[in-house]
Each structure stands twice: as structure tokens, then as C-alpha cells.
Amino acid sequence: MSAELVIMIVGAVLTLIAIVDSIKLGLMDIKMRILLGIIGFMLIIFGGYSYGTATTLSQIEQVAEGNKLQVEYPVNKVQIISPVKGDSVKCRILTMGVYPESHDKDIWVLLKPSDNKYYPQSDYTNTSFKRNGEWQVITRFGGDKGESYDIIAYETDSLASQFFSATIQSWKEALSYPGLEPEELPDGAKEVDRITVSLKENCRGVF
């Protein structure tokens, strides 16, 4: 549950307490009921505004596309085709790739910046979107202009996918993104491709 929803629920509870006490209980004086009602109402407004803003931003999120590799067919491995090695990229890009026809595992993209930690990337489906031999995922950077990043593609089993999904969810709820240490990566995640890019602009604090 997001912090915004928690704030709205707390506000609703405080408002309800003030209303019920006013109608039935009479345990608080009128000033206390008014104060609780005002606080509750303000929390509902603040939480609703914050939640609506976050939802709207996610819906209108714009992503850039980088250069693309020429794909050689038939595809025989999971591969990153955009951006390409050495690219200078914007803060929010679409990482794209291809996979063999028989491939049946999930594909995840992890970023590895200069802190040597790993940051799983997702859009609204968590795992990379796969269709007709192609995959893609929104990739968000948060470093300084010129900083180097490894973009790493992993194929994962169901347990590794669940781990990455749960990790992203817990980071979102805490509004903190500490990254994963190398030893924290699940055994069911197998690296299949890696490229290095640099940031075209300052992305720190963008997201």
C-alpha cells in the first residue's frame, strides 16, 4: 500500500471518529471534534492530491529511444538492441531487445551505476514486456551527467522474478531505492547480455 493511500485512510478514520462522536458518543468537546475533523479532511485532500499527481505522472511518462543495433535473424539469444554500447542516454529511456522464438523465461533489466549496486527496472508489468520475439522495459537513471551505467539483461525463473517484483514494491512503499548488493541477486537470475552507456544529462533527483 502506498504512503498516499495510508494518509487518506488515516484522514478518513479521523473524520469518521469526529462525526460519530458528534452524533452518538459525545466523549469529546466540540473543539476537539472540530480539530479532528479538520485534520482528517486535510489528510484526505493531501493524500488524494499526492496520489492523483503520482498516477497522472506515471500515465504521461515519456521515454526516449536510443540507437538500435541491426538484428541478425534467426535470433538465437536474448540480446539488448537499444540503446547500443557507448551511447549517451537521457534520464528515462526504453531499453529494447530480442529473444529466440522458443524462449519462455522472464526477462529483466538491471542497472549497475558507479556504486556497484544493482537496480531492477520495471514499468507496469514489472517484467519486461515480451511479444513476437521482441522485449522492452522503461529504464530510469538517477545519476550525474557523464556517469557510466551498465545495462544488464537477465533471464529469470519464477522465483527470481518474484524476488525482483517484491523488491521494487518494497522500495516504492518505503520511497527509498538502496540497490541490491551482488550477493543479494537471486540464483535464478542468469545474466545474458550487458552494455555500458553514459548519461547525457544530470538525472539525480529526477524520479
PEQUI-V327188 format. One record per pair of residues at least 12 apart in sequence whose ideal C-beta (glycine too) atoms are under 6 Angstrom apart, sorted by sequence separation. I is the first residue (numbers start at 1). J is the second residue. D is the distance in Angstrom with one decimal. If there is no record, write none. Layout:
{{I & J & D} {I & J & D}}
//
This chain:
{{21 & 33 & 5.7} {69 & 81 & 4.4} {108 & 120 & 5.8} {109 & 121 & 4.5} {68 & 81 & 5.4} {68 & 82 & 4.3} {82 & 96 & 4.4} {95 & 109 & 5.2} {123 & 137 & 5.9} {18 & 33 & 4.6} {69 & 84 & 5.6} {81 & 96 & 5.7} {123 & 138 & 4.4} {66 & 82 & 5.1} {81 & 97 & 5.4} {121 & 137 & 5.4} {66 & 83 & 3.1} {67 & 84 & 4.8} {80 & 97 & 4.7} {81 & 98 & 5.9} {18 & 36 & 4.1} {79 & 97 & 5.4} {121 & 139 & 4.8} {17 & 36 & 6.0} {18 & 37 & 3.9} {79 & 98 & 5.5} {67 & 87 & 5.8} {66 & 87 & 5.0} {78 & 99 & 4.8} {106 & 127 & 4.4} {107 & 128 & 4.3} {14 & 36 & 5.1} {15 & 37 & 5.6} {66 & 89 & 5.7} {75 & 98 & 4.7} {163 & 186 & 4.6} {76 & 100 & 5.7} {14 & 39 & 5.6} {15 & 40 & 3.3} {75 & 100 & 5.3} {14 & 40 & 3.3} {15 & 41 & 5.9} {64 & 90 & 4.4} {160 & 186 & 4.1} {66 & 93 & 5.8} {71 & 98 & 5.6} {107 & 135 & 5.0} {109 & 137 & 5.1} {160 & 188 & 3.5} {11 & 40 & 4.6} {63 & 92 & 5.1} {64 & 93 & 5.0} {65 & 94 & 5.3} {159 & 188 & 5.0} {160 & 189 & 4.3} {63 & 93 & 5.9} {109 & 139 & 5.9} {113 & 143 & 5.2} {63 & 94 & 4.6} {157 & 188 & 3.7} {11 & 43 & 2.9} {156 & 188 & 5.6} {10 & 43 & 5.7} {11 & 44 & 3.9} {114 & 147 & 5.8} {156 & 189 & 4.8} {127 & 161 & 5.9} {98 & 133 & 5.7} {154 & 189 & 4.5} {155 & 190 & 5.4} {7 & 43 & 5.4} {8 & 44 & 5.5} {98 & 134 & 5.6} {99 & 135 & 5.9} {113 & 149 & 5.1} {154 & 191 & 5.6} {155 & 192 & 5.3} {97 & 135 & 5.1} {111 & 149 & 5.5} {112 & 150 & 4.0} {8 & 47 & 3.5} {126 & 165 & 4.6} {152 & 191 & 5.8} {153 & 192 & 5.2} {7 & 47 & 3.5} {8 & 48 & 5.9} {96 & 136 & 4.4} {153 & 193 & 4.3} {94 & 136 & 5.6} {95 & 137 & 5.6} {110 & 152 & 4.9} {152 & 194 & 4.7} {4 & 47 & 4.9} {95 & 139 & 4.4} {109 & 153 & 5.8} {120 & 164 & 4.3} {150 & 194 & 5.7} {151 & 195 & 5.3} {4 & 50 & 4.5} {93 & 139 & 5.3} {108 & 154 & 4.7} {122 & 168 & 5.5} {150 & 196 & 5.4} {4 & 51 & 3.8} {92 & 140 & 5.3} {107 & 155 & 5.8} {108 & 156 & 5.6} {120 & 168 & 5.9} {148 & 196 & 5.8} {149 & 197 & 5.6} {91 & 141 & 5.2} {105 & 155 & 4.3} {106 & 156 & 4.8} {148 & 198 & 5.2} {146 & 198 & 5.7} {147 & 199 & 5.1} {145 & 199 & 5.5} {106 & 161 & 4.5} {108 & 164 & 5.6} {143 & 199 & 5.7} {145 & 201 & 5.5} {145 & 202 & 4.5} {141 & 199 & 5.8} {144 & 202 & 5.8} {119 & 179 & 5.4} {143 & 203 & 5.8} {144 & 204 & 5.8} {142 & 203 & 5.4} {117 & 179 & 2.9} {118 & 180 & 4.4} {141 & 203 & 4.6} {142 & 204 & 6.0} {117 & 180 & 6.0} {140 & 207 & 5.4} {80 & 153 & 5.4} {63 & 138 & 5.5} {78 & 153 & 5.8} {78 & 155 & 5.7} {89 & 197 & 5.0} {85 & 195 & 4.3} {87 & 197 & 4.7} {88 & 198 & 5.3} {90 & 200 & 5.6} {89 & 200 & 5.9} {88 & 200 & 4.3} {91 & 203 & 3.7} {80 & 193 & 4.9} {78 & 192 & 4.3} {79 & 193 & 5.3} {83 & 197 & 5.5} {80 & 195 & 5.6} {91 & 206 & 4.9}}
//
